[in-house]
Amino acid sequence: MVATLLPVPVAAEAGARQQIETAVSAHVGALIAETAHKEGWREVRHNLTMTPLSNPDGLPRCSTPLEIVQTSARPSPLDRLRLDVRCPDTPGWSLTVSTQQNIALAVQTVATSVDRGQTIEARHLTEETINVSRAQRGFLTSADQAIGMVAKRRLRAGQVLTPNLLDAPLPVRKGQQIRLVAQDQGVAATTLGEALADGHVGETIKVRNLASNKVVDARIVEPGIASTLIQP
């Protein structure tokens, strides 16, 4: 388990309880700010609930900055955190606190119903501010994370958009007009074809050659392009 160490200066006149609250708030605030910068969160608001696992009222004020050692298995501000608070005086003291953060953040929600298999467009999206600490299935903070993706199931207006609701767009979809590259022993010819099935890169699907009207087996090599052997 990796622990993080953060010395936090506190006011000299503060009691131990106030020192602890100040140090923990500063530590968690710094963790949220770091995560917000890394994830590109905007206009983050937060508060936290701190629960000491032992009574700090009998502890003397610490004359040196308190140290915070984070012992949570998952040191994410979205999760409940477990922190060891230490006074390095001689003699010093330590106690453990648990914190629960409430983080308000604008996330992507569904503006209008989207059918299963439909490609997400900007008109399908809007923003709503929610407590993301309770968003157990995740969330999206940018429209760019959703536009161009495909709905795995029908989405209803007002629904918070989560990663598990979306899938990457198929490189080839049934009925799509694609480039059909026919090749054999260094000879290649390109024509237009119609995909007769959905497919991923590397898969072989049926494609109708729009020039000859023949149906051939073709392997998808990249979005909108499939390759087949030249037919005799």
N, C-alpha and C positions, 0 to 999 in steps of 0.2 A: 504494500500500500504506500503510495507517495503522499507525503505531507508537505504543505507549503508553510513557510515561515514569514510572518509580516509584523515587524515592530510598529506599533502605533503610538504616537505621542498623545498624552491626555493632560487635561488641566490639573495643576498641582492641588487645587482645593477640592477636587472631586473625591467622593467616597468610593469604596471599592465597587459597589453596585453600579454607580454611574460610570466609573472607569470601564468596567466590563461592557456596559451597553454601548459606550462611545467607541471602544475598540472593535467590538463585533460589528457594529453598524458600518464603521469605516472599512473593515475587511470585506464585508459582503458587498458594500457599495462599489469597492474597487473591482471585485470579481464580476459584478454585473456590468460595469463599464468596460472591462476587458472583453467580456463575451459579446457585448453590444457592438464594439468596434470590430471584432473578428467576424461576426455574423451579419454585419451591416444593418443592425436594428436602428430605427429612427424614433426620436421623441419617446424615450423610455421613461416611464414613471414606476416607482416601486416603493414598497414598505415591507417591513418584516416583523415577525413575531419571534421573540427570543425566549427560550425556556431553559433556565439553569437547571442542571440535573442534581445540584446540591445548593443549599442556601448560602448566598454570598454575603449576607448581612453581617456576619461576625468577622469578615476578613478585613485586615488593615489596608489602608490606602497604599498603593504601590508607588515608590518614589522614582522608579524608572519606567520607561515605556513598556506596556504590556506586549506580550508576544502571542500571536494566534497561530496555532498549528492545526491545519485542516486534516481531519482523519476520515472524512466521508469516503465511501467506496467509489462514488461518482461525484466528483467535485464540480457539479453544475449548479448554477444559481436557480435553475428550474426545479431542482430537487431539494428535499429537506437536507440541511447540512448539519454535520456534527463537528464541533470545534473545541479544541482544548485551549483554554486561556491561561497563560502563565505569567506570574510576576517573578522576574529574575532577581529580586532583592535577596539578601541573606539575613534572616531566613526569608524565603519566598513562599508562594502558594500557587496552587493551580486548581482549576475546576473545569468541568465540561458543560457546554451549552448546546442546545439543539435550536436550529432556526428554520423557519418556514417563510419563504419569500412570496410576495404577491407582485407580479411584474405585469404592468399594463402596457400593451403594445398593439399597434395597428396591424392587422393581418388580412389576408385575402379571403373574401367570402363570395358566395355565388349570388350574382345580381339577378339572374333569370335562369329558369330551368334549363338543364343541359341533358340531352339524351345519352344513353350508353353508347360509346364508340364515337361520339361527336368530338371534334377538335375544339379545344378551348380558345376563344378569341377574347380580345380586350372587352368587348361588350358584355361578356358573361361575368365580369368581375367587378367587385366593389371592395371597399375597406371597412373594417369594423374594429374598434378597440376592445380587446378582451384581456382577461387574466391568463396569460400563456402558461403560468405555472400549473394550471389545471387542464391544459390541453395535452392529455396523455398520448394522443395519436399524432402529435406534432402540428405544425402550422407552416404557412408560407407568408413571408413578409413582403415579397415583391411580385408584381404581375408577371415579370419576366420568367419567374419560376414556373408559371402555369401556362402561359400563352404558347400554343403549338403542341401541348400535351393532349392526350386523349382520355376522356372520362371512362373509367372502368365500369361504372354503373351510373344509373340516372341520378343527377344531382338536383336538389331542390333549392329554390331561391331562399337566401338567408343562411344557408349551410356554410359552416367554416370549412374552407378547403384544406385538406390534409394530404401529405404525400401519398398515402396508401390509396387515395381515390383516383390517382392519375397514373397513366402509363405513357411510356415514350411512344411517339407516333410510329406507325408501321412504315418501313421504307417503301413498301408496295402494297396498295390496297386493291381489292377486287373492283374491276371496272375502270381502273386507272390506265391511261395511255402512257406507255413506257418505251424506252429505247431497247430494242431487241438486237443484240449483237450475235450474229451467227458466225462461227469460226471453225476452221479445220486446217491443221498443218500449216499455220502461218497465214492462211487466207481468212480475211474477215470482211463481213458486210453488215451494215447497220440499217435497220428499218424500224418502223413503228409497230408496236404490238399492244394488245389489250390484255391486261392481267385478268385471269379468270378466277383468281383466289387471292386472299391476303397472304403475305409472306414476309419473313424476316431475312436478313442477309445470311447467305449460305443455304437457304432452303430452295428446293426445286418446286416450281408451280407450273400449272398449265398457262400458256400464253397463246393468244390468237394473233398470228401474223396478219396485220391489216392489209398487206400488199397481196398475199396469196390466199388469205382466209383459212390457212392451215393452222391447226392447233398443235403446238410443240411443247416439249418439256424444256424449261429454262431455269437456270440457277440465278438467284438474285445476288448480284455482286456489290451493289450499292443502291442508295435510294433512287428509284426511277429507272434503273438499268438492270437488265437480265441477260445472261449469256446462254447460248445453245449451240450445239453442233450443227453444221450445215447439213440440211436434209438432202438425201440423194434425189 
